[in-house]
């Protein structure tokens, strides 16, 4: 997932279509989407978020900073 920190566009490299869920640090889901590569998150306020990606049986979570 890059760039991180981001100004609003994030590239997530996946081998297959994936489901993305973005949560704030309080656990509130602020964005969900199906993604093949790029995700636009420019509507998010500056801050720190947790991005959960599920692609098939694979799952990962990463911290994302929006500036």
C-alpha positions in Angstrom: 0.0 0.0 0.0 1.6 3.3 -1.1 2.1 6.2 -0.8 1.9 6.3 3.0 1.4 9.0 4.2 -1.0 9.9 1.4 -2.8 13.0 0.2 -5.8 11.0 -0.9 -5.0 8.3 -3.5 -3.6 5.0 -2.3 -2.4 2.1 -4.5 -3.0 -1.4 -3.0 -1.2 -4.1 -4.9 -3.4 -7.3 -4.9 -3.4 -10.4 -7.1 -7.1 -10.5 -7.3 -10.1 -8.2 -6.6 -10.2 -7.4 -2.9 -12.5 -5.8 -0.3 -11.1 -2.8 1.6 -12.4 -1.5 4.9 -10.9 1.7 6.4 -11.5 2.5 10.0 -10.5 5.3 12.3 -8.5 4.6 15.4 -11.8 4.4 17.4 -12.8 1.5 15.3 -15.5 3.4 13.3 -15.7 2.2 9.7 -15.3 5.3 7.5 -15.0 3.7 4.1 -15.5 0.4 2.3 -14.9 -0.6 -1.3 -14.0 -3.3 -3.7 -10.7 -2.6 -5.3 -8.5 -4.0 -8.1 -5.6 -1.6 -7.6 -6.2 2.1 -6.7 -8.5 3.5 -4.0 -9.4 7.1 -3.7 -9.7 8.2 -0.1 -9.4 12.0 -0.6 -12.7 12.4 1.3 -11.1 11.3 4.5 -10.0 13.9 7.0 -6.3 14.2 7.8 -5.4 11.6 10.4 -4.4 8.0 11.1 -6.5 5.1 9.9 -6.4 1.3 9.8 -6.9 -0.3 6.4 -8.1 -3.9 6.3 -7.8 -5.7 3.0 -9.4 -9.1 2.3 -8.5 -10.8 -1.0 -9.8 -14.4 -1.2 -8.3 -16.2 1.9 -5.7 -13.5 2.5 -6.1 -10.7 4.9 -3.9 -7.9 6.1 -4.2 -4.7 8.1 -2.0 -1.6 7.8 -1.9 1.8 9.2 -2.5 4.7 6.8 -1.8 8.3 7.4 -3.8 11.0 5.5 -2.2 14.4 5.4 
